[in-house]
Amino acid sequence: MAALDAERTEQTHDSMDLAEFGYEPELRRAIGPLASFAVAFSMISVSTGVFALFSGPFTTVGGWGIWLWLPVALGLMCICGVYSHVAARIPLTGYAYQWNSRLVGRHYGWFTGWMCWLAFVTGTASVAVTISNVFAPEFWHAPTKANVVLLAGIVTGVALVLNLISIRATAVVNNFGVSFELAGSLVAAAVLFIGAIFFFNHSEGLSALWQSGPVGGGTVNLTAVGLAALLPVFVLLGWEGAADLAEETKDPRRSTPYAMLRANWVSIFTSIVMIIAFAIAIPHGIPAMINQPENPLFYIFHQQVGTAAVTALKVFVFIAMFSALLANMAVGTRMTFSLARDRMVPASSALAWVNPRTQTPMVAIVLVAAMSFGVNFFSTGIENRVVSITAVCYYGTYALTTGAALWAHRRGHLPETYPGGFGLGRWLVPLAVVGIVFAIIIVIDQTVPGVNHVTAEYTGGALLVGALWWLLYLRRRLNAGQAGIARPDNVGS
């Protein structure tokens, strides 16, 4: 009884906190600290990124490209620190749109929210197409682009059904998936480490970590380094999904900041250990790994450990990737809901509708699933194209949001959190500056080189749609107070 009373008191406090920002509680608060961490970790999804892009450094600069993880992880942690600082102060669903609208202004909030929405939708698509590219050979001997798109559509449909049931069902499956991913990744890495040291007699060993020069030849330049960096850049994305589910999280001011920080630390450690273990265990030379038809990591595990072991690994990886798909779809729908609730997008009434029984935004979920399938259909399932667009939109959002936090701090507009709540203190400014510079470098790297011009065109076109909507319709409604965030006056109070 005491525990039940405590939970009711906490829910009442959360509802009152939400009301101070001008909103009524509509979504179910079913996410505790562990589930919040699980959402952030699943959004990062070490397995999804590593299994999709492991061979990237070897084909562009050589094995030493693995160490690009270190500067990327450092830059990302600076951004995460700033995000955690703001999450403890503005615990609202639709985080980037809500934060930036309140810290800078409603118009700025729209552009950031639109870019973040694009990141979440293409992120959902990229996870679906990664699952398809990795596992399509299990269903077709020589899968075509149509086969890849079909399988991506099927897994997207299953994720849609689970998200429609409830956030609690999604959280349960996601928690299960995170446990599998952590256990599977670390066990696989341990097996390969021990084997490479004591048993494997035809592995690359530590030399793989320092090998220089791309497989197949070519020049190592800034463009090649940027392509090699896509592995850590893409893997270490999405951890802010915990902040986007703030209105479904219990005591989000306390839970969310630490969920994001812990998810990043665990993911950085797990991914580095996993990549090093697979790299030193590469059999028969790096060119042989690159030129064989199987997924490189499945190939390594199959050659070194055997058929039964690689089958078990495939099960672990599929569950981890599917959990990432669930989490990406969940956060994408909550950004859609937040924008629609404030009448920022077409068909706002429908997209903001919450099913009273499941307490989930049903129409928004369907839209995100449909858009995800559409992205993969029109890109014909080309994984790198979708991944690059996702990275640009994510890092563009990081730059704009971290910049907004710095702007608000300088002007004294950052709201306070509870006594003893998470805060960076005097570290906020230097971390924000480093984070902004880092995010801008990544955006330039993923758009300016000639090899990335298609990414720039796709992303630019999507951003132009948002700009036209603002120019032709939304701008007037924002100026008239007919759209935009509720209670902007509470910021800085």
N, C-alpha and C positions, 0 to 999 in steps of 0.2 A: 504493500500500500504506500509506504514511504517513497519507494522508487517511482511509483506511478504519479504521486503528487509532485515529485521533483521534476518529472518529465513534463507534466502539465504546466508547471511554473516556468520551465525553460521555454516551452512553446509559446506561452503568453508573453514572455519577455521578447522572444523573437518577433512575434506579431506586432508588439508595441514598437519595437525598433524599426520594423518595416513601415509602420504607419507614419513614423516621423519623416520618412522620405516621400510620403503621399500615396502609398499603395496599400491595398487590402491583401491579406494572404489568400492566394488562390491555388498555389501548388503545394503538394504534400511534402512536409519536412520529414523525410525518411532516411536522410544521409547523415551518418555519424562520422567521427574523425577517421576511422579506418576506411569507411567507404569513400570519404572525400579524398584520402590518399590514393585509394584504388582508382578513382576516376582520373586523377592527375597522372598516375603511373601508366594507366591504360592508354591515355591520350598520347603519351610519349611513345609507348609501345616499342621497346628495344627490339623485340623480335621482328616486328614489321619492317623497321628501317634497315636493320642489319641484314636480314635475309633478302631484302630487295636490292641493296646497294653495296654489299660487301666487296664485290670485285672492282668497284669504281676507282679506288686509289691505285690499284695495280695496273689498270688500263690507262691511267692518265699521268701519274707521276712515279709510281713504284710503291713498294711496301712502306716506305717512310711516311707516305701520306696518312697512314693510320694515326700518326701523332698530331695531326691537325685537330684531333679531338680535344687536346688540351687548351688551345686558345679559344676554340668555339665554346667549350664548357665554361671557361672563365667569363667570357662575354655574356653568356646566357645566365649565369648565376648573378651577375650584376643586375640584369633586367628582372630576374625573379625576385631579388631582394626589394627592388622598387615596387613591383607588383604586390608583394606581400605587405609592404608598408601601406599601400592604398587599400588593399582588400580588407584590412583591419578597420578601415574607416568608412568605406562605402560598400556594405555587403548586399549588393543587388544583382539579380539575374540580368544578363545582357551586359556583362562587366565593362567592356571597352566603350560601348555606347553610353552607358550610364555614367561611368567615371569621367569620360572626356566632356560629356555634356555639362556636368556639374563643375568640373575643374577649369574649363575654358569657355564653353558656350554651346548652345544647342546646335548651331550649324557645324561646328567642329566635331561635335558628338556624332552627327549624322555620317560624316565622311569616314570617321574612324569605325563606327558601327558597321557601315557598309563593307569596308575592307575586311573587318573581322568576320562578318557573315560570309564573305567570299572564301576566307581562309577555312572556316569550319565546313562549308559545303564542299569545297575542293579537297579538304582534308578527308572528309568522309569518302569521297570518290577515290582518292589516292589509296586509302586503306583497302577499299573494296577491290581495286584493280591490282594492288599488290598481292592480296590473297589469291586472286585469279591467276596472275602470272606465275606465282610460286606453285600453285596446286593444279593448274590446268593440265600439266603433263601427267597427272595421276588419273585423269579421265580421258584424255585424248593423246594418241601417240605423237602427233605433230600438231598441236593446237594452233588454230588460225586466230586472227584478230577477232573474228565473230565469236569464236569459242570463248575467248578471254572476256569479251563484253557480256556474253550470256552468263558465265559463271559469276562475274561481278554483280550482275543483276539479281541472280538467285540469292547470294549471300546478303545483298542489300535488302531484299524482300524479307528474309528471315529476321534481320535486325529490325526492320520496320515493325514487324508483328510484336516482337518483344518490347520495343519502346512504346507501342500502343497500349500494351497491357498495363504497365505502370512503371514509375521510376524505381519502385521497390524491386520489381522483378528484374529490371535492368541492373540494379545495384547488386543483387544476389548473384546473377550470372557473371557480372564484372568482377566481383570479389573472388569468385571461384577461378576465373581466368587469370587474375593477377597472381594468385597462389601458384597456379600451374606455370605461369611464365617465369616467375622468380625461381621456382624449384627446377624447372626444366633447363633454364639458361645456365644456372650455376652448376648443376650436376653435369650437363654436357661439357661445360668448360673444364670442370675438374677431371673428367674422364680424359679429355684431350691433353690437358697439362701433364697428367701422370703418364699417359701413353707416350707423349712426345719425349719425355725425360727418360723413361725406363724401357719402353716396349717397341715403339715404332722405329723401324730402321730405314725408312725412306721418306721421312718428313723434312720439310724445309728448316725447321728449328728456328732459333732466334734470328738467323740471317734474313728471314722474311720480313722482319720489322725494320730492316735498314736497307733493303734492296732498293736500288735507284734505277729509274728509267722505266717508261711504260712498256707493258707487254706488247710486242708487235712494232716497237719503235715509235718515234715521234719526238717532238720537242717539248721539254718541260718549261712552260712559261706561266704567267699569271693566270691565263685562262685555264690551263691544265690544273693548276693548284686550286682554282675555284671549283672546277668540276670534281676534284678529289674531295674537297670540303663538303660537297653535297651530302655525303654520308652522315657526318655528325650534325650538319645543319638541319637535315630532315628528321633525324632521329630525335633530337632534343627540341621537339615542338609539341605544343598542345597542353603542357602542364597547367596552364591557366584555366583549363576546363573546370577545375575545382571552383574557381571564382565565378564562373558563368552559371554554376548551379547553386549559388549562394542562398536563394530563397527556398531551396529544398534541403538545405544543410542545417543541422542543429547547431546553434551557437556559431554561426559562420565567422564572426569577428575573431574568434579564437581558433576555430578548426581550419579555416581555409589557408591562412598564411603558412602555417606549419605543414599542411598537406602538400602545398606546392614546393616548398623548400626540400622536404624529405623525399618527394617523388623525384626531384632533380638529382639529389645526391645519390639516391639508390640507383637511378637510371644511369648516371655517369659511371659509377663503379661497375655496375653489371655489364654495361655495354663494352667498356674497355677490357674487362676481364674476358668477356665472350669473344671479342674480335681478336685479341692477342692469342687466345687459346686456339681458335680456328686457324689463324695465320701460321703459327708455328707447326701446326699439324698438317699443313697442305702436303699431299702425297704426289710423287712423280713430277714435281716442278710446278711453278706458277703458270707457265703457258698451258700445260695440260689441264689445269683446273679451269682456266678461262675458256678454252676451246672445246670442252666437252658440253653436251646438251643439258645436263641435269643442273638444278640449282646448285651453285658452288658450295654452300654449306652442307646441303644434303649429300653432295658428292664426297666431301671430305669425311663426313661422319660415316658414310656407307663404306668407303674404302678402308678406313682405319678401324672401325668398330664392328661393322657387319650389318646385315639386312634387318634383323630383328631390332637392333638398336636404332637404326635410322627410321624405322616405322614408328617406334615410340616417340622419337624426336618430332616427327611430322605431326603426330597427334598433339603434342605440347604446343608446337608452333601454331597450328591451326586454331586451337582454343585461344591462345594469346592474341592472335591477329583478329579473331572474331570479337573478342572483348574490346579491342581497340576500335573496331567498327561500331559497336554498340555505344561506346563512350563518345565517339565523334558525332554520331547522329544525335545523341542526347543533348550535347552542348550546342550543336547547330540549331536544334529546334528551340532551345531556350533563348538564344539570341534572336531568332525569328519572333518568338513570343514577346520578348521585351520591346522590340521595335514596333510590333503591331499594337501592343498595349498602349503605346504613346502615339498611335496613328501616324507612324512614319513611313509606312509602306502601303502599296495597293492591297485591297481586300483585308484591311486591318481587323475588321470585326470578326471575320471568319478565322484569321490566323491567330487572334488573341483568345479565341474560345477555348475554355478549359472544360473537359468532361468532368461533371461533378462527382461521378463515381470513382474514376481512376485518378482524378486531379492531374491530368496530363493535357498539354495543348495538342489535341489530336490532328487538327488540320495542318498545323505547323510541322508536325512529324512527317506527315505524308508529303508535304512540299519539299522538305529537305531530302527525303529518300528519292523523290522524283528528280530533283535537281542533280543529285549525286549520280543517278543512273544516266541522266542526260549528258553530264560532263564526260562520263566514260564512253557513251555512245558516240558523241561527236568528236572525241579525241581518238576514236577507234581503239581504245584500250592501250594507248601508248603510255607506259608507266612514267617515264622520265618527264614527259611533257606535263602531266598532271602534278607530279611531285614538285616540279620547279615552280609552277603557279602557286601551289600551296605555300611553299617557302617564302616567295615574294610577298604574298598577302599577310602571312604571319609576321614576318619581320617588319613590314611596313606598319602593321598595327603596333608592334613593339616600340618602334621609333616614335610614332605619334602619341602613344599612351605614356611612355616614359617621359617624353617631352612635356606632356600636359602636367604630369606630376611635378616636374621641375619648375614649370611656369607657376603652378598654383602655390608651391612652396615659397618661391621668391616673392610672391604677392601676398602671402599670408592667408591663402584661401583653402589650404588643406584642412579638412575637419579633424577633430580630435577622436581618439578611440577611448576605450575604457581604461581606467588606471592600471598601469602595468602591462597594457596590451602591446602587441608587436610594433616595433618602430626602429628605424635605422639611425635616428638621431643625426649627428653631424656627418654620418656616412651617406646620407641620402643624396646629397649633391654630387660627390665624386662618383658614386655608383651609377647615378642617372646619366652623368656625362659620358662615362665609359660605355654604358648600355646603348645610348643614342648613337654614338659613333660606330659602335660595333654593328648595330642593326642596319645603319645606312650603308656600311661597307658590304654587308651581305646582300642587301637589295641591289646595289650597283653590280656586285659580282654575278648575280643571277639574271641580270637584264642587259647590261651594256655589251659584254663580249658577243661577237658575231654568232657564236654557237647558241646563245640564249636569246636571240632576237625574237624567235617565235614565242617564247615565254613572255617577253616584254609586250608583244602585240596582243596576245590573249589577255594578259592581265590589264593592259591599258584599255582594251575594249570593254572589259567588265567594269573597270572603274569609271569609264566614260558614261556607261549606262546610269550609274549612281549619280554622277554629276549632272546629267541631263534631267533626271527625275527631280533633283534639288532645284535646278535652275527654272524649270518649266512649271513646277507645281509646289514642291515642298517648301521652298524658301519663303513664299508668301504666307503659308500657313504657320510656319515657325515664327515669323515676325508678328503675326496676328495673335499668337498664343493658342492657336487651334491644334497644334501638334507639338510634341516634344515632352521632355521629362516633367514629372509632377514635382512640385515643391522645390524648385531650384534655389529658393531662398535659404534652405537649411544648410547649404554648404558653407563651411567656414564657421558655423555657429558653435 
